[in-house]
Amino acid sequence: MVTVFWDAEEIVLVDYLEHGSTITGPYYADLIGKVLAALKEKRRGKLRRGVLFHQDNAPAHTSSVALAAIRNAGFELLHHPPYSPHLAPSDFYVFPKLKEFMKGRKFANDEDAICTANGWLEDQEPQFFYNGLRALEKRWTKCIAIAGDYVEK
């Protein structure tokens, strides 16, 4: 399982979970600390202006320890409606494109698959990530206009 944190310009952090492991609240809270460190390195000026943080509502993401980590990082958490994968940009934008790229390929081992995925993610231009966030804005606007119904595109 891969967790990808990205902004309007590039990948901020990628984390691969070991086979047989589960993302827990404490594990995710640790990732939030790593995201903050990565942002301090990559986006110094932007941290002062504030970070809008969007995530889905998986139990590990909404656990008290994860929410405390988000608050402690100084991120402003955007609300994500329950059962709304159509509003999670990684789910509707990044992962489908990554899956299409990797479809039909044979990998010798996990490291080979991870290297291929990382290469694809790193090869994306800033416009790719910007377009993903614009797509989220359009989906949110449409979701509001249709009173919360499912949004395809």
C-alpha positions in Angstrom: 0.0 0.0 0.0 1.2 3.4 -0.9 0.4 6.8 0.7 1.1 9.8 -1.4 1.2 13.4 -0.1 1.3 16.0 -2.8 0.6 19.7 -3.4 0.0 21.8 -6.5 3.6 21.5 -7.6 5.0 18.1 -6.8 5.1 15.0 -4.6 5.8 16.0 -1.0 6.2 12.5 0.5 5.6 8.9 -0.5 5.3 6.1 2.0 5.1 2.4 1.3 3.5 0.2 4.0 5.1 -3.2 4.6 3.1 -6.3 3.5 0.8 -7.5 6.2 0.9 -4.1 8.0 -2.1 -1.8 8.6 -2.1 1.9 8.7 -3.0 2.9 12.3 -3.6 6.3 13.9 -0.1 6.4 15.4 1.5 5.3 12.1 -0.4 8.0 10.2 0.4 10.6 12.9 4.1 9.8 12.3 3.6 10.3 8.6 2.1 13.7 9.3 5.3 14.6 11.1 7.3 13.5 8.1 5.1 15.6 5.8 5.7 18.6 7.9 9.5 18.0 7.8 9.3 17.5 4.0 7.3 20.8 3.6 9.8 22.6 5.7 12.5 21.5 3.3 10.6 22.0 0.1 8.1 24.8 0.8 9.6 27.1 3.4 7.7 30.2 2.5 4.4 28.4 2.0 4.4 27.1 5.6 4.2 30.6 6.9 1.1 31.2 4.8 -0.6 28.1 6.1 -1.3 24.6 4.7 -4.8 23.4 3.7 -4.7 19.7 4.4 -7.1 17.3 2.6 -7.5 13.6 3.4 -10.2 11.1 3.2 -12.0 9.9 6.3 -10.4 6.5 6.8 -10.4 5.5 10.5 -6.6 6.0 10.8 -6.9 9.5 9.4 -9.7 10.5 11.7 -8.2 9.0 14.9 -7.6 11.3 17.8 -3.8 10.9 17.5 -3.8 11.7 13.8 -6.0 14.7 14.2 -3.8 15.9 17.0 -0.7 15.5 14.8 -2.5 17.6 12.0 -3.3 20.3 14.5 0.2 20.3 16.0 1.6 20.6 12.5 -0.4 23.8 12.1 -2.4 22.4 9.1 -5.9 23.5 8.4 -7.9 20.3 7.8 -10.5 20.4 5.1 -13.7 18.5 5.7 -14.1 15.3 3.7 -17.7 13.9 3.5 -18.2 10.2 4.5 -18.1 7.7 1.7 -16.8 10.1 -0.9 -13.9 8.6 -2.8 -14.9 10.8 -5.7 -13.6 13.8 -3.7 -10.2 12.3 -2.8 -7.7 13.6 -5.5 -5.3 10.7 -5.1 -8.1 8.2 -5.6 -9.8 9.9 -8.6 -6.7 11.5 -10.2 -3.2 10.3 -9.3 -3.8 6.5 -8.7 -5.8 5.8 -11.8 -3.1 7.4 -14.0 -0.4 5.5 -12.1 -2.3 2.2 -12.4 -2.7 2.8 -16.1 1.1 3.4 -16.5 1.9 0.2 -14.5 -0.8 -2.0 -16.1 0.6 -5.1 -17.9 4.1 -4.7 -16.6 5.9 -7.6 -14.8 7.9 -6.8 -11.7 10.7 -9.0 -10.3 9.9 -7.9 -6.8 8.3 -5.2 -4.6 11.4 -3.0 -4.9 11.1 -3.0 -8.7 7.5 -2.0 -8.5 8.2 0.7 -6.0 11.1 2.1 -8.2 8.8 2.2 -11.2 6.0 3.9 -9.3 8.4 6.5 -7.7 9.9 7.2 -11.2 6.5 7.9 -12.7 5.5 10.1 -9.7 8.8 12.0 -9.9 8.5 12.4 -13.7 5.2 14.3 -13.5 5.4 18.0 -14.3 4.0 20.6 -11.8 1.1 21.1 -14.1 0.0 17.5 -13.5 -0.4 18.2 -9.8 -2.0 21.6 -10.3 -4.6 20.0 -12.6 -5.4 17.4 -10.0 -6.2 20.1 -7.4 -8.2 22.0 -10.0 -10.2 18.8 -10.6 -10.9 18.6 -6.9 -12.2 22.1 -6.9 -14.5 21.3 -9.8 -15.8 18.2 -8.1 -16.4 20.0 -4.8 -18.4 22.7 -6.6 -20.4 20.1 -8.5 -21.0 18.1 -5.3 -22.3 21.2 -3.6 -24.5 22.1 -6.5 -26.1 18.6 -6.6 -26.6 18.5 -2.8 -23.9 15.9 -2.0 -24.7 13.3 -4.7 -21.9 11.3 -6.2 -19.7 13.1 -8.7 -18.2 11.1 -11.6 -16.3 13.9 -13.4 
